[in-house]
Amino acid sequence: MSTAILTGQPVPGSSIEGDLRSLGFDVRVAVDAADAERLVAEAPCEQRVALVDARFVGHVHALRLGLTDPRFPLAAVPGAVTAQPEGRVTLTRALARDNSAGGGTALAVDSLPDRIVTALADDGAEVYRPELGSLVAAVPADPQARNEARQAVADVDDEAVRLKSAVKSRDGFFTTHFISPYSRYLARWCARRGLTPNQVTTASLITALIAAACAATGTRGGFIAAGVLLIASFVLDCTDGQLARYSLQYSTLGAWLDATFDRAKEYAYYAGLALGAARGGDDVWALALGAMILQTCRHVVDFSFNEANHDATANTSPTAALSDKLDSVGWTVWVRRMIVLPIGERWAMIAVLTAATTPRITFYALLIGCAFAATYTTAGRVLRSLTRKAQRTDRAAQALADLADNGPLAGLLARVARAPLGAPFLVALAGTAVLVAALISGVTWAPVAGAVVYAIAAAQALYRPLKGALDWLVPPLFRAAEYGTVLILAAKADVNGALPAAFGLVAAVAYHHYDTVYRIRGNAGAPPAWLVRAIGGHEGRTLLVTVLAALLTASQFTVALTVLAVAVALLVLVESIRFWVSAGAPAVHDEGEPA
């Protein structure tokens, strides 16, 4: 249990003690600042501790936001400050200094918690201050101010604000208008029954997997059930985040599950559709794999562009200014959010088409929609990059290098050929073009030669820091090249099982790339070097697949792809799970990301 220490003059009839206990705090009362320091020191070091002015007037949810959010070591609202175990030393030091100075700022700030917040800020400590909006949190100085604050509390429905804030501030049209109006109440229902976001996330995954199994039956009834269950899975997917925000149940494990399960659900559903089509005599595995590749590359474009520009200086452009202007017009906001086909619109389209048409039509529509969305977003970002004068940081360049996923072969080639061949993006583009030409040439060993050139280009592309205007396109190019190589060679094998094996291999590698993204977002760096070496890097895997295709028969190539998929999946999953359940894993929350 956390400890809350009430300071200052008690107010008869105040509900502050009961409010703190309702939030899970063990309440102690300090007679003065020195006593507060003693009580803080006596609180178990593994617990959260809070200082709250006894005169506090405000909503319970304001206290909840300020005192119980697990993501921040130090947090405060007017009249209250809290520290998690990792912030206890900083809080204790500020409290001791305030006492030794005899409450040095007491004349200017009468509230001990507010004085401590000021001292923490002076020390350069990061103190999280939640946006309260219409919620009230105040320390009234006199009876009249207290009455006014109490009236302000009565005028605002605490629960209504809490429900509203459980919904993402920025989301897609379908999610905002067709899911969130009722999923927020489902989130509250879950909270009142003690369910956790992780449990809801798992339920969403299970529901999506059942939907995929229904699609795999290949029957009309199975397709209809699959569409309904896919929407149900998406409702639960929205609910888990809303439950986390409603009850402030954030966790590292939950962030990882939420980030990875969305991809697992969607790609498992693609596989289910392909299996269902095969039962009806229609082979759409190439379409399923193409949809997974296109969707993954779209995400890599998003990740790379954001990593390249989020901390860049002089980061402005006329294109960005026009985009901001369009966002100020109500209807254009929704149109622009819809045409990028975010997860809500995408899953709704897939569900309806699954129930009403065939898997082939569903994949055609998905590929066309995603291709248009990818073209629209990528073109806009290229224009922004070419018209801005941004100066990108070393951190951004390192993030792009990590996203590129160069392996030991590229490292060796970079050491052998030390002369840079040109701008990183142009080198990567040239290497990818040579590989594509070799793959479609029809010559047996041409893909191997193309893969060698591609590996050299990969080495040269990362010879210099990726700080050019279009260098953020290097990782997406590498993803498209590697995944596309597997798709083309599996399709050329033209035997049963080749494309499903290729689907499994690309899924395993894509998981590794998504895992890399979320580690970087959490400032944890790339996956360990041994893992990148063990799975070969993108250029090593590309060369290996082309060699296997040239040396083996079609049936042997299928077996080789299957073995490679299993080996890569085992390595990346074991290391990923080890990292994300460890104490050092970062919490990554995708507030507002369309996915």
SULDA-V414285 format. One record per residue. N is the residue number from 1. RES is the residue in one small letter. SS is DSSP state (alpha for helix, beta for strand, coil for the rest). NEAR is the number of other C-alpha atoms within 12 Angstrom. D_CENTER is the distance of its C-alpha to the mean C-alpha in Angstrom with 1 decimal. Layout:
BEGIN
<<N;RES;SS;NEAR;D_CENTER> <N;RES;SS;NEAR;D_CENTER>>
END
This chain:
BEGIN
<<1;m;coil;20;30.1> <2;s;beta;30;29.2> <3;t;beta;37;32.1> <4;a;beta;42;32.9> <5;i;beta;42;35.9> <6;l;beta;43;37.8> <7;t;beta;39;39.6> <8;g;coil;30;42.3> <9;q;coil;23;44.9> <10;p;coil;22;44.3> <11;v;coil;22;44.7> <12;p;coil;11;46.8> <13;g;coil;12;45.0> <14;s;coil;21;41.5> <15;s;coil;20;38.8> <16;i;alpha;35;36.5> <17;e;alpha;32;37.3> <18;g;alpha;20;36.6> <19;d;alpha;26;33.3> <20;l;alpha;38;32.1> <21;r;alpha;22;33.4> <22;s;alpha;20;31.5> <23;l;coil;28;28.3> <24;g;coil;22;29.2> <25;f;beta;30;31.1> <26;d;beta;26;34.4> <27;v;beta;30;36.4> <28;r;beta;31;38.9> <29;v;beta;29;41.2> <30;a;coil;26;42.1> <31;v;coil;20;45.5> <32;d;coil;26;44.7> <33;a;alpha;38;42.2> <34;a;alpha;25;43.7> <35;d;alpha;23;43.4> <36;a;alpha;36;39.7> <37;e;alpha;36;39.2> <38;r;alpha;20;41.1> <39;l;alpha;29;39.0> <40;v;alpha;41;35.7> <41;a;alpha;26;37.2> <42;e;alpha;18;38.3> <43;a;coil;29;35.0> <44;p;coil;17;33.5> <45;c;coil;21;31.3> <46;e;coil;19;28.5> <47;q;coil;27;28.2> <48;r;coil;36;26.8> <49;v;beta;46;29.6> <50;a;beta;54;30.1> <51;l;beta;53;33.0> <52;v;beta;49;33.9> <53;d;beta;47;36.8> <54;a;coil;40;39.2> <55;r;coil;37;39.8> <56;f;beta;45;36.3> <57;v;beta;42;36.1> <58;g;beta;44;33.0> <59;h;coil;37;30.7> <60;v;alpha;34;29.4> <61;h;alpha;40;25.9> <62;a;alpha;40;26.3> <63;l;alpha;47;27.1> <64;r;alpha;39;24.3> <65;l;alpha;41;21.7> <66;g;alpha;41;23.6> <67;l;alpha;42;24.6> <68;t;coil;43;22.2> <69;d;coil;32;18.6> <70;p;coil;30;17.6> <71;r;coil;30;15.0> <72;f;coil;31;17.9> <73;p;coil;30;21.0> <74;l;beta;39;23.2> <75;a;beta;42;23.1> <76;a;beta;43;25.9> <77;v;beta;42;27.4> <78;p;coil;42;31.0> <79;g;coil;42;33.2> <80;a;beta;47;30.7> <81;v;beta;52;28.7> <82;t;beta;50;26.9> <83;a;beta;48;25.9> <84;q;coil;36;24.0> <85;p;alpha;27;25.8> <86;e;alpha;20;24.2> <87;g;alpha;30;25.4> <88;r;alpha;33;28.8> <89;v;alpha;25;30.7> <90;t;alpha;29;29.8> <91;l;alpha;41;30.8> <92;t;alpha;37;34.0> <93;r;alpha;23;35.0> <94;a;alpha;35;34.7> <95;l;alpha;39;36.6> <96;a;alpha;28;39.3> <97;r;alpha;25;39.8> <98;d;alpha;31;40.1> <99;n;alpha;25;42.8> <100;s;alpha;15;44.7> <101;a;coil;16;44.9> <102;g;coil;17;46.2> <103;g;coil;27;43.4> <104;g;coil;23;43.8> <105;t;coil;22;41.9> <106;a;coil;21;43.4> <107;l;coil;11;45.6> <108;a;coil;12;42.6> <109;v;coil;21;40.1> <110;d;coil;25;41.7> <111;s;coil;37;38.7> <112;l;alpha;47;37.9> <113;p;alpha;45;34.1> <114;d;alpha;36;34.0> <115;r;alpha;38;36.2> <116;i;alpha;47;33.8> <117;v;alpha;40;30.8> <118;t;alpha;34;33.0> <119;a;alpha;32;33.9> <120;l;alpha;33;30.3> <121;a;alpha;21;29.5> <122;d;alpha;15;32.7> <123;d;coil;16;31.5> <124;g;coil;13;28.4> <125;a;coil;24;26.2> <126;e;coil;21;22.8> <127;v;coil;32;23.4> <128;y;beta;29;20.7> <129;r;coil;28;22.5> <130;p;coil;26;20.8> <131;e;coil;20;21.6> <132;l;coil;26;24.4> <133;g;coil;18;25.4> <134;s;coil;23;28.5> <135;l;coil;35;28.3> <136;v;coil;35;31.2> <137;a;beta;38;31.3> <138;a;beta;34;34.5> <139;v;beta;37;37.4> <140;p;coil;26;40.5> <141;a;coil;23;43.4> <142;d;coil;15;46.2> <143;p;alpha;15;47.1> <144;q;alpha;12;46.8> <145;a;alpha;17;43.3> <146;r;alpha;23;42.4> <147;n;alpha;20;43.8> <148;e;alpha;20;41.9> <149;a;alpha;26;38.6> <150;r;alpha;26;39.4> <151;q;alpha;18;40.2> <152;a;alpha;21;36.9> <153;v;alpha;26;35.1> <154;a;alpha;19;37.3> <155;d;alpha;17;36.5> <156;v;coil;23;32.7> <157;d;coil;21;31.4> <158;d;alpha;28;29.0> <159;e;alpha;24;27.6> <160;a;alpha;20;27.1> <161;v;alpha;27;25.1> <162;r;alpha;33;23.0> <163;l;alpha;30;22.4> <164;k;alpha;27;21.6> <165;s;alpha;34;19.1> <166;a;coil;36;17.2> <167;v;coil;36;16.2> <168;k;coil;31;13.5> <169;s;coil;18;15.6> <170;r;coil;22;14.3> <171;d;coil;31;14.0> <172;g;coil;34;15.9> <173;f;alpha;29;19.6> <174;f;alpha;30;19.8> <175;t;alpha;37;17.3> <176;t;alpha;29;18.9> <177;h;alpha;16;22.4> <178;f;alpha;20;22.6> <179;i;alpha;31;20.1> <180;s;alpha;35;19.3> <181;p;alpha;23;23.0> <182;y;alpha;23;23.6> <183;s;alpha;34;20.4> <184;r;alpha;38;20.4> <185;y;alpha;28;23.8> <186;l;alpha;30;22.6> <187;a;alpha;42;20.1> <188;r;alpha;33;23.1> <189;w;alpha;22;25.2> <190;c;alpha;26;22.8> <191;a;alpha;28;22.8> <192;r;alpha;14;26.6> <193;r;coil;14;26.9> <194;g;coil;17;24.9> <195;l;coil;23;22.1> <196;t;coil;31;18.8> <197;p;alpha;39;15.2> <198;n;alpha;32;15.0> <199;q;alpha;28;18.3> <200;v;alpha;36;17.2> <201;t;alpha;38;14.1> <202;t;alpha;30;16.7> <203;a;alpha;29;19.1> <204;s;alpha;34;16.8> <205;l;alpha;37;16.5> <206;i;alpha;27;20.2> <207;t;alpha;34;21.0> <208;a;alpha;41;19.3> <209;l;alpha;33;21.1> <210;i;alpha;28;24.3> <211;a;alpha;42;23.8> <212;a;alpha;40;23.5> <213;a;alpha;31;26.7> <214;c;alpha;35;28.4> <215;a;alpha;43;27.7> <216;a;alpha;32;29.1> <217;t;coil;27;32.4> <218;g;coil;33;33.2> <219;t;coil;28;35.1> <220;r;alpha;25;34.9> <221;g;alpha;20;34.5> <222;g;alpha;32;31.7> <223;f;alpha;38;29.9> <224;i;alpha;31;30.4> <225;a;alpha;29;29.1> <226;a;alpha;41;26.0> <227;g;alpha;40;25.3> <228;v;alpha;31;25.8> <229;l;alpha;36;23.7> <230;l;alpha;46;20.7> <231;i;alpha;37;20.8> <232;a;alpha;30;21.3> <233;s;alpha;39;18.2> <234;f;alpha;43;16.2> <235;v;alpha;39;18.0> <236;l;alpha;39;17.0> <237;d;alpha;47;13.3> <238;c;alpha;45;13.7> <239;t;alpha;44;16.0> <240;d;alpha;49;13.8> <241;g;alpha;45;11.6> <242;q;alpha;43;15.0> <243;l;alpha;43;16.6> <244;a;alpha;42;14.4> <245;r;alpha;37;15.1> <246;y;alpha;39;18.7> <247;s;alpha;36;19.6> <248;l;coil;32;17.3> <249;q;coil;31;16.4> <250;y;coil;31;13.2> <251;s;coil;30;13.0> <252;t;alpha;30;11.4> <253;l;alpha;32;12.3> <254;g;alpha;33;10.9> <255;a;alpha;34;7.3> <256;w;alpha;38;7.9> <257;l;alpha;37;9.8> <258;d;alpha;40;7.7> <259;a;alpha;36;5.1> <260;t;alpha;37;8.4> <261;f;alpha;36;10.9> <262;d;alpha;38;10.1> <263;r;alpha;34;11.1> <264;a;alpha;31;13.9> <265;k;alpha;38;15.2> <266;e;alpha;41;15.5> <267;y;alpha;37;17.0> <268;a;alpha;35;19.2> <269;y;alpha;44;20.5> <270;y;alpha;49;21.4> <271;a;alpha;42;23.4> <272;g;alpha;39;25.0> <273;l;alpha;51;26.2> <274;a;alpha;43;27.6> <275;l;alpha;34;29.4> <276;g;alpha;35;30.8> <277;a;alpha;35;32.0> <278;a;alpha;27;33.7> <279;r;alpha;20;35.6> <280;g;coil;20;37.0> <281;g;coil;16;38.0> <282;d;coil;19;35.4> <283;d;coil;30;33.3> <284;v;coil;33;30.0> <285;w;alpha;38;28.1> <286;a;alpha;40;28.0> <287;l;alpha;33;26.5> <288;a;alpha;42;23.8> <289;l;alpha;44;23.0> <290;g;alpha;39;23.1> <291;a;alpha;42;20.7> <292;m;alpha;43;18.1> <293;i;alpha;44;18.9> <294;l;alpha;36;18.6> <295;q;alpha;41;15.3> <296;t;alpha;42;13.8> <297;c;alpha;39;15.6> <298;r;alpha;37;14.4> <299;h;alpha;38;10.8> <300;v;alpha;39;12.3> <301;v;alpha;40;14.3> <302;d;alpha;34;11.4> <303;f;alpha;40;9.8> <304;s;alpha;43;13.4> <305;f;alpha;39;14.7> <306;n;alpha;27;12.3> <307;e;alpha;36;12.8> <308;a;alpha;43;16.5> <309;n;alpha;37;17.0> <310;h;coil;23;15.1> <311;d;coil;20;17.8> <312;a;coil;25;20.6> <313;t;beta;17;23.9> <314;a;coil;16;26.0> <315;n;coil;25;23.0> <316;t;coil;24;24.8> <317;s;coil;23;26.3> <318;p;alpha;19;28.4> <319;t;alpha;21;25.8> <320;a;alpha;21;23.2> <321;a;alpha;18;26.0> <322;l;alpha;17;26.9> <323;s;alpha;21;23.3> <324;d;alpha;17;23.3> <325;k;alpha;14;26.8> <326;l;alpha;18;25.8> <327;d;alpha;18;23.0> <328;s;coil;14;25.9> <329;v;coil;14;27.6> <330;g;alpha;13;26.5> <331;w;alpha;13;27.0> <332;t;alpha;18;25.4> <333;v;alpha;21;22.1> <334;w;alpha;25;21.9> <335;v;alpha;20;23.4> <336;r;alpha;26;21.0> <337;r;alpha;32;18.0> <338;m;alpha;30;19.8> <339;i;alpha;28;20.9> <340;v;coil;35;17.5> <341;l;coil;39;17.3> <342;p;coil;35;13.9> <343;i;alpha;39;13.1> <344;g;alpha;37;15.7> <345;e;alpha;34;18.4> <346;r;alpha;37;17.8> <347;w;alpha;42;18.0> <348;a;alpha;34;20.9> <349;m;alpha;31;22.7> <350;i;alpha;44;22.3> <351;a;alpha;41;23.6> <352;v;alpha;27;26.5> <353;l;alpha;29;27.5> <354;t;alpha;45;27.4> <355;a;alpha;31;29.7> <356;a;alpha;23;32.0> <357;t;coil;25;32.3> <358;t;coil;33;31.8> <359;p;alpha;47;29.0> <360;r;alpha;32;30.3> <361;i;alpha;25;30.2> <362;t;alpha;35;26.7> <363;f;alpha;38;25.5> <364;y;alpha;24;27.6> <365;a;alpha;27;26.1> <366;l;alpha;39;22.5> <367;l;alpha;31;23.4> <368;i;alpha;23;25.2> <369;g;alpha;28;22.6> <370;c;alpha;36;19.7> <371;a;alpha;28;22.2> <372;f;alpha;21;23.2> <373;a;alpha;31;19.7> <374;a;alpha;31;18.9> <375;t;alpha;22;22.3> <376;y;alpha;22;21.9> <377;t;alpha;29;18.6> <378;t;alpha;29;19.7> <379;a;alpha;20;23.1> <380;g;alpha;26;22.0> <381;r;alpha;32;20.0> <382;v;alpha;26;23.0> <383;l;alpha;23;25.3> <384;r;alpha;26;23.3> <385;s;alpha;33;23.3> <386;l;alpha;22;27.0> <387;t;alpha;20;28.1> <388;r;coil;25;26.4> <389;k;coil;21;27.9> <390;a;coil;24;24.8> <391;q;beta;23;25.3> <392;r;coil;32;22.3> <393;t;coil;23;22.0> <394;d;alpha;21;22.4> <395;r;alpha;24;18.9> <396;a;alpha;34;17.6> <397;a;alpha;37;20.1> <398;q;alpha;28;19.2> <399;a;alpha;42;15.5> <400;l;alpha;48;16.9> <401;a;alpha;39;19.4> <402;d;alpha;41;17.0> <403;l;alpha;49;15.0> <404;a;alpha;46;18.6> <405;d;coil;47;19.1> <406;n;coil;44;22.9> <407;g;coil;34;24.9> <408;p;alpha;27;28.3> <409;l;alpha;34;30.3> <410;a;alpha;37;28.8> <411;g;alpha;30;29.5> <412;l;alpha;21;33.0> <413;l;alpha;28;33.7> <414;a;alpha;25;32.4> <415;r;alpha;17;35.0> <416;v;alpha;15;37.7> <417;a;coil;19;37.3> <418;r;coil;18;36.7> <419;a;coil;18;37.4> <420;p;coil;24;34.5> <421;l;coil;23;35.2> <422;g;coil;21;33.6> <423;a;coil;26;30.4> <424;p;alpha;37;27.3> <425;f;alpha;34;26.0> <426;l;alpha;27;29.5> <427;v;alpha;33;30.1> <428;a;alpha;42;27.0> <429;l;alpha;30;28.0> <430;a;alpha;29;31.5> <431;g;alpha;35;30.6> <432;t;alpha;39;28.4> <433;a;alpha;26;31.3> <434;v;alpha;28;33.8> <435;l;alpha;40;31.8> <436;v;alpha;35;31.5> <437;a;alpha;24;35.2> <438;a;alpha;28;36.1> <439;l;alpha;37;34.1> <440;i;coil;22;36.0> <441;s;coil;19;39.3> <442;g;coil;15;40.6> <443;v;coil;17;42.0> <444;t;coil;23;41.2> <445;w;coil;25;40.5> <446;a;alpha;25;39.1> <447;p;alpha;39;35.4> <448;v;alpha;34;36.0> <449;a;alpha;27;37.5> <450;g;alpha;36;34.7> <451;a;alpha;39;32.2> <452;v;alpha;31;34.2> <453;v;alpha;33;34.1> <454;y;alpha;43;30.4> <455;a;alpha;44;30.0> <456;i;alpha;41;32.3> <457;a;alpha;43;30.3> <458;a;alpha;52;27.0> <459;a;alpha;42;28.9> <460;q;alpha;39;30.4> <461;a;alpha;46;27.2> <462;l;coil;45;25.8> <463;y;coil;32;29.3> <464;r;coil;26;28.4> <465;p;coil;29;25.3> <466;l;coil;40;23.0> <467;k;coil;36;23.9> <468;g;coil;34;25.5> <469;a;coil;31;24.7> <470;l;coil;38;23.4> <471;d;coil;43;22.4> <472;w;coil;44;18.7> <473;l;alpha;42;19.9> <474;v;alpha;48;21.0> <475;p;alpha;48;17.9> <476;p;alpha;41;17.7> <477;l;alpha;43;21.5> <478;f;alpha;53;21.4> <479;r;alpha;43;18.9> <480;a;alpha;39;21.2> <481;a;alpha;43;24.3> <482;e;alpha;48;23.4> <483;y;alpha;41;22.2> <484;g;alpha;39;25.0> <485;t;alpha;46;27.6> <486;v;alpha;51;26.8> <487;l;alpha;42;27.1> <488;i;alpha;36;30.3> <489;l;alpha;45;32.0> <490;a;alpha;43;31.3> <491;a;alpha;32;32.6> <492;k;alpha;30;35.7> <493;a;alpha;30;36.4> <494;d;coil;22;37.2> <495;v;coil;22;37.5> <496;n;coil;23;36.0> <497;g;coil;28;33.0> <498;a;alpha;36;32.0> <499;l;alpha;41;29.3> <500;p;alpha;38;27.8> <501;a;alpha;35;27.8> <502;a;alpha;46;26.2> <503;f;alpha;44;23.5> <504;g;alpha;41;22.9> <505;l;alpha;42;22.9> <506;v;alpha;46;20.4> <507;a;alpha;42;18.1> <508;a;alpha;36;18.5> <509;v;alpha;40;18.0> <510;a;alpha;42;14.9> <511;y;alpha;37;13.4> <512;h;alpha;42;14.4> <513;h;alpha;46;12.9> <514;y;alpha;42;9.4> <515;d;alpha;41;10.1> <516;t;alpha;41;11.4> <517;v;alpha;39;8.5> <518;y;alpha;40;6.4> <519;r;alpha;34;9.8> <520;i;alpha;32;10.6> <521;r;alpha;33;7.8> <522;g;coil;24;9.4> <523;n;coil;21;12.7> <524;a;coil;22;13.8> <525;g;coil;26;15.0> <526;a;coil;31;15.4> <527;p;coil;36;16.4> <528;p;coil;24;20.1> <529;a;alpha;20;22.7> <530;w;alpha;16;24.6> <531;l;alpha;29;21.9> <532;v;alpha;33;21.7> <533;r;alpha;25;25.5> <534;a;alpha;24;25.8> <535;i;coil;36;23.9> <536;g;coil;32;25.6> <537;g;alpha;36;23.1> <538;h;alpha;47;22.7> <539;e;alpha;47;26.3> <540;g;alpha;35;27.8> <541;r;alpha;41;26.3> <542;t;alpha;49;27.5> <543;l;alpha;37;30.9> <544;l;alpha;33;31.2> <545;v;alpha;43;30.5> <546;t;alpha;41;33.1> <547;v;alpha;28;35.6> <548;l;alpha;30;35.3> <549;a;alpha;37;35.7> <550;a;alpha;26;38.9> <551;l;alpha;18;40.4> <552;l;coil;21;39.8> <553;t;coil;21;41.0> <554;a;alpha;24;38.7> <555;s;alpha;23;38.7> <556;q;alpha;22;38.3> <557;f;alpha;34;35.4> <558;t;alpha;34;33.7> <559;v;alpha;29;34.2> <560;a;alpha;30;32.9> <561;l;alpha;40;29.7> <562;t;alpha;29;29.3> <563;v;alpha;22;30.1> <564;l;alpha;32;27.7> <565;a;alpha;34;24.8> <566;v;alpha;24;25.6> <567;a;alpha;22;26.0> <568;v;alpha;34;22.7> <569;a;alpha;29;20.8> <570;l;alpha;23;22.6> <571;l;alpha;27;22.0> <572;v;alpha;35;18.3> <573;l;alpha;27;17.7> <574;v;alpha;19;20.1> <575;e;alpha;26;18.7> <576;s;alpha;33;15.0> <577;i;alpha;24;16.2> <578;r;alpha;18;18.5> <579;f;alpha;27;16.0> <580;w;alpha;32;13.4> <581;v;coil;20;16.3> <582;s;coil;15;18.1> <583;a;coil;13;18.8> <584;g;coil;16;17.3> <585;a;coil;28;13.7> <586;p;coil;27;11.3> <587;a;coil;32;9.4> <588;v;coil;29;5.7> <589;h;coil;27;5.3> <590;d;coil;27;4.0> <591;e;coil;22;7.8> <592;g;coil;19;9.5> <593;e;coil;22;7.3> <594;p;coil;33;9.9> <595;a;coil;34;8.3>>
END
